[in-house]
Amino acid sequence: MAEKSVDPTGVQPVDAVLLTAAEDEDLRIATEVLSSIGMAAGEVL
């Protein structure tokens, strides 16, 4: 885990943006996986 700089306001915009980007990437991958599973299931049925 990367060290987070301590911001007196408690707001860490860079960390928040990086976290959001990571979540978006995870969501995109999960969507692709589910889509692939769905297509495979459709071929089987």
C-alpha positions, -999 to +999 in steps of 0.1 A: +000+000+000+014+034-009+021+059+018-006+086+019+004+121+025-014+136+055-036+166+045-048+188+074-082+190+058-085+153+055-092+156+018-068+137-005-079+145-040-051+126-058-057+095-037-095+098-043-089+101-081-065+071-081-090+050-060-119+059-083-098+050-114-089+016-098-126+010-090-136+019-126-109-005-139-122-033-116-158-026-127-148-027-164-129-060-159-158-075-140-183-064-167-161-080-194-159-112-174-196-113-168-202-106-205-179-134-215-196-158-191-230-147-204-220-153-240-205-187-231-237-197-213-257-185-243-237-207-266-242-237-243-280-232-241 
